[in-house]
Amino acid sequence: MEQINFTLIESLHTNKQVYLTYYKKGQCITETGFNQFVDSLGDLFIFIDEVFELKNKMRLSELIDVRFE
């Protein structure tokens, strides 16, 4: 979880695109997007997906993996 948090913070400051893998309704989903906001204490982050350019709010606890392209 510490590595995920570090990668999210780095992507926020550098505006690098990331691959996000997370659980949603029992499924493992991978999306590509840009990180817009991270609140580690509030267990929340916001990212903009690459395909539809929509803002998505998500709990940090739902994340499985975050990687740079």
C-alpha positions as CSV (number, residue, x, y, z in Angstrom):
1,M,0.0,0.0,0.0
2,E,2.9,2.3,0.7
3,Q,4.3,1.8,-2.8
4,I,0.8,2.5,-4.3
5,N,0.6,5.7,-2.3
6,F,4.1,6.8,-3.4
7,T,3.2,6.1,-7.1
8,L,0.0,8.1,-6.8
9,I,1.7,11.1,-5.3
10,E,4.4,11.0,-7.9
11,S,1.9,10.8,-10.7
12,L,0.0,13.7,-9.2
13,H,3.1,15.9,-9.2
14,T,4.5,14.9,-12.6
15,N,1.1,14.5,-14.4
16,K,2.3,11.1,-15.7
17,Q,-0.3,8.7,-17.0
18,V,-0.8,5.6,-14.8
19,Y,-2.3,2.1,-15.1
20,L,-4.8,1.5,-12.2
21,T,-5.9,-2.0,-11.2
22,Y,-8.8,-2.1,-8.7
23,Y,-11.8,-4.1,-7.5
24,K,-15.3,-3.0,-8.5
25,K,-18.4,-5.1,-7.8
26,G,-16.3,-8.3,-7.4
27,Q,-14.3,-7.8,-10.6
28,C,-10.7,-6.8,-11.2
29,I,-10.5,-3.8,-13.6
30,T,-7.5,-2.1,-15.2
31,E,-7.8,1.5,-16.5
32,T,-5.4,4.1,-17.8
33,G,-5.7,7.7,-16.7
34,F,-4.3,10.7,-14.9
35,N,-4.3,11.2,-11.2
36,Q,-6.0,14.4,-10.1
37,F,-6.3,14.3,-6.3
38,V,-5.1,12.0,-3.4
39,D,-6.3,12.0,0.2
40,S,-4.4,9.2,2.0
41,L,-6.1,9.9,5.3
42,G,-9.6,10.1,3.8
43,D,-9.0,6.9,1.7
44,L,-9.9,8.8,-1.5
45,F,-8.4,9.7,-4.8
46,I,-9.7,11.1,-8.0
47,F,-8.5,10.2,-11.5
48,I,-9.5,11.1,-15.0
49,D,-9.8,8.1,-17.3
50,E,-8.1,8.2,-20.7
51,V,-11.0,6.9,-22.8
52,F,-14.0,9.1,-21.7
53,E,-12.0,11.8,-19.9
54,L,-14.4,11.4,-16.9
55,K,-13.6,12.1,-13.3
56,N,-13.8,9.0,-11.2
57,K,-13.7,9.0,-7.4
58,M,-12.4,5.9,-5.8
59,R,-11.3,4.6,-2.4
60,L,-7.6,3.9,-2.0
61,S,-8.4,0.7,-0.3
62,E,-10.0,-0.7,-3.5
63,L,-6.7,-0.3,-5.4
64,I,-4.7,-3.4,-6.2
65,D,-1.9,-1.9,-8.2
66,V,-0.7,1.4,-9.7
67,R,2.0,1.5,-12.4
68,F,3.4,4.1,-14.8
69,E,3.2,3.3,-18.5
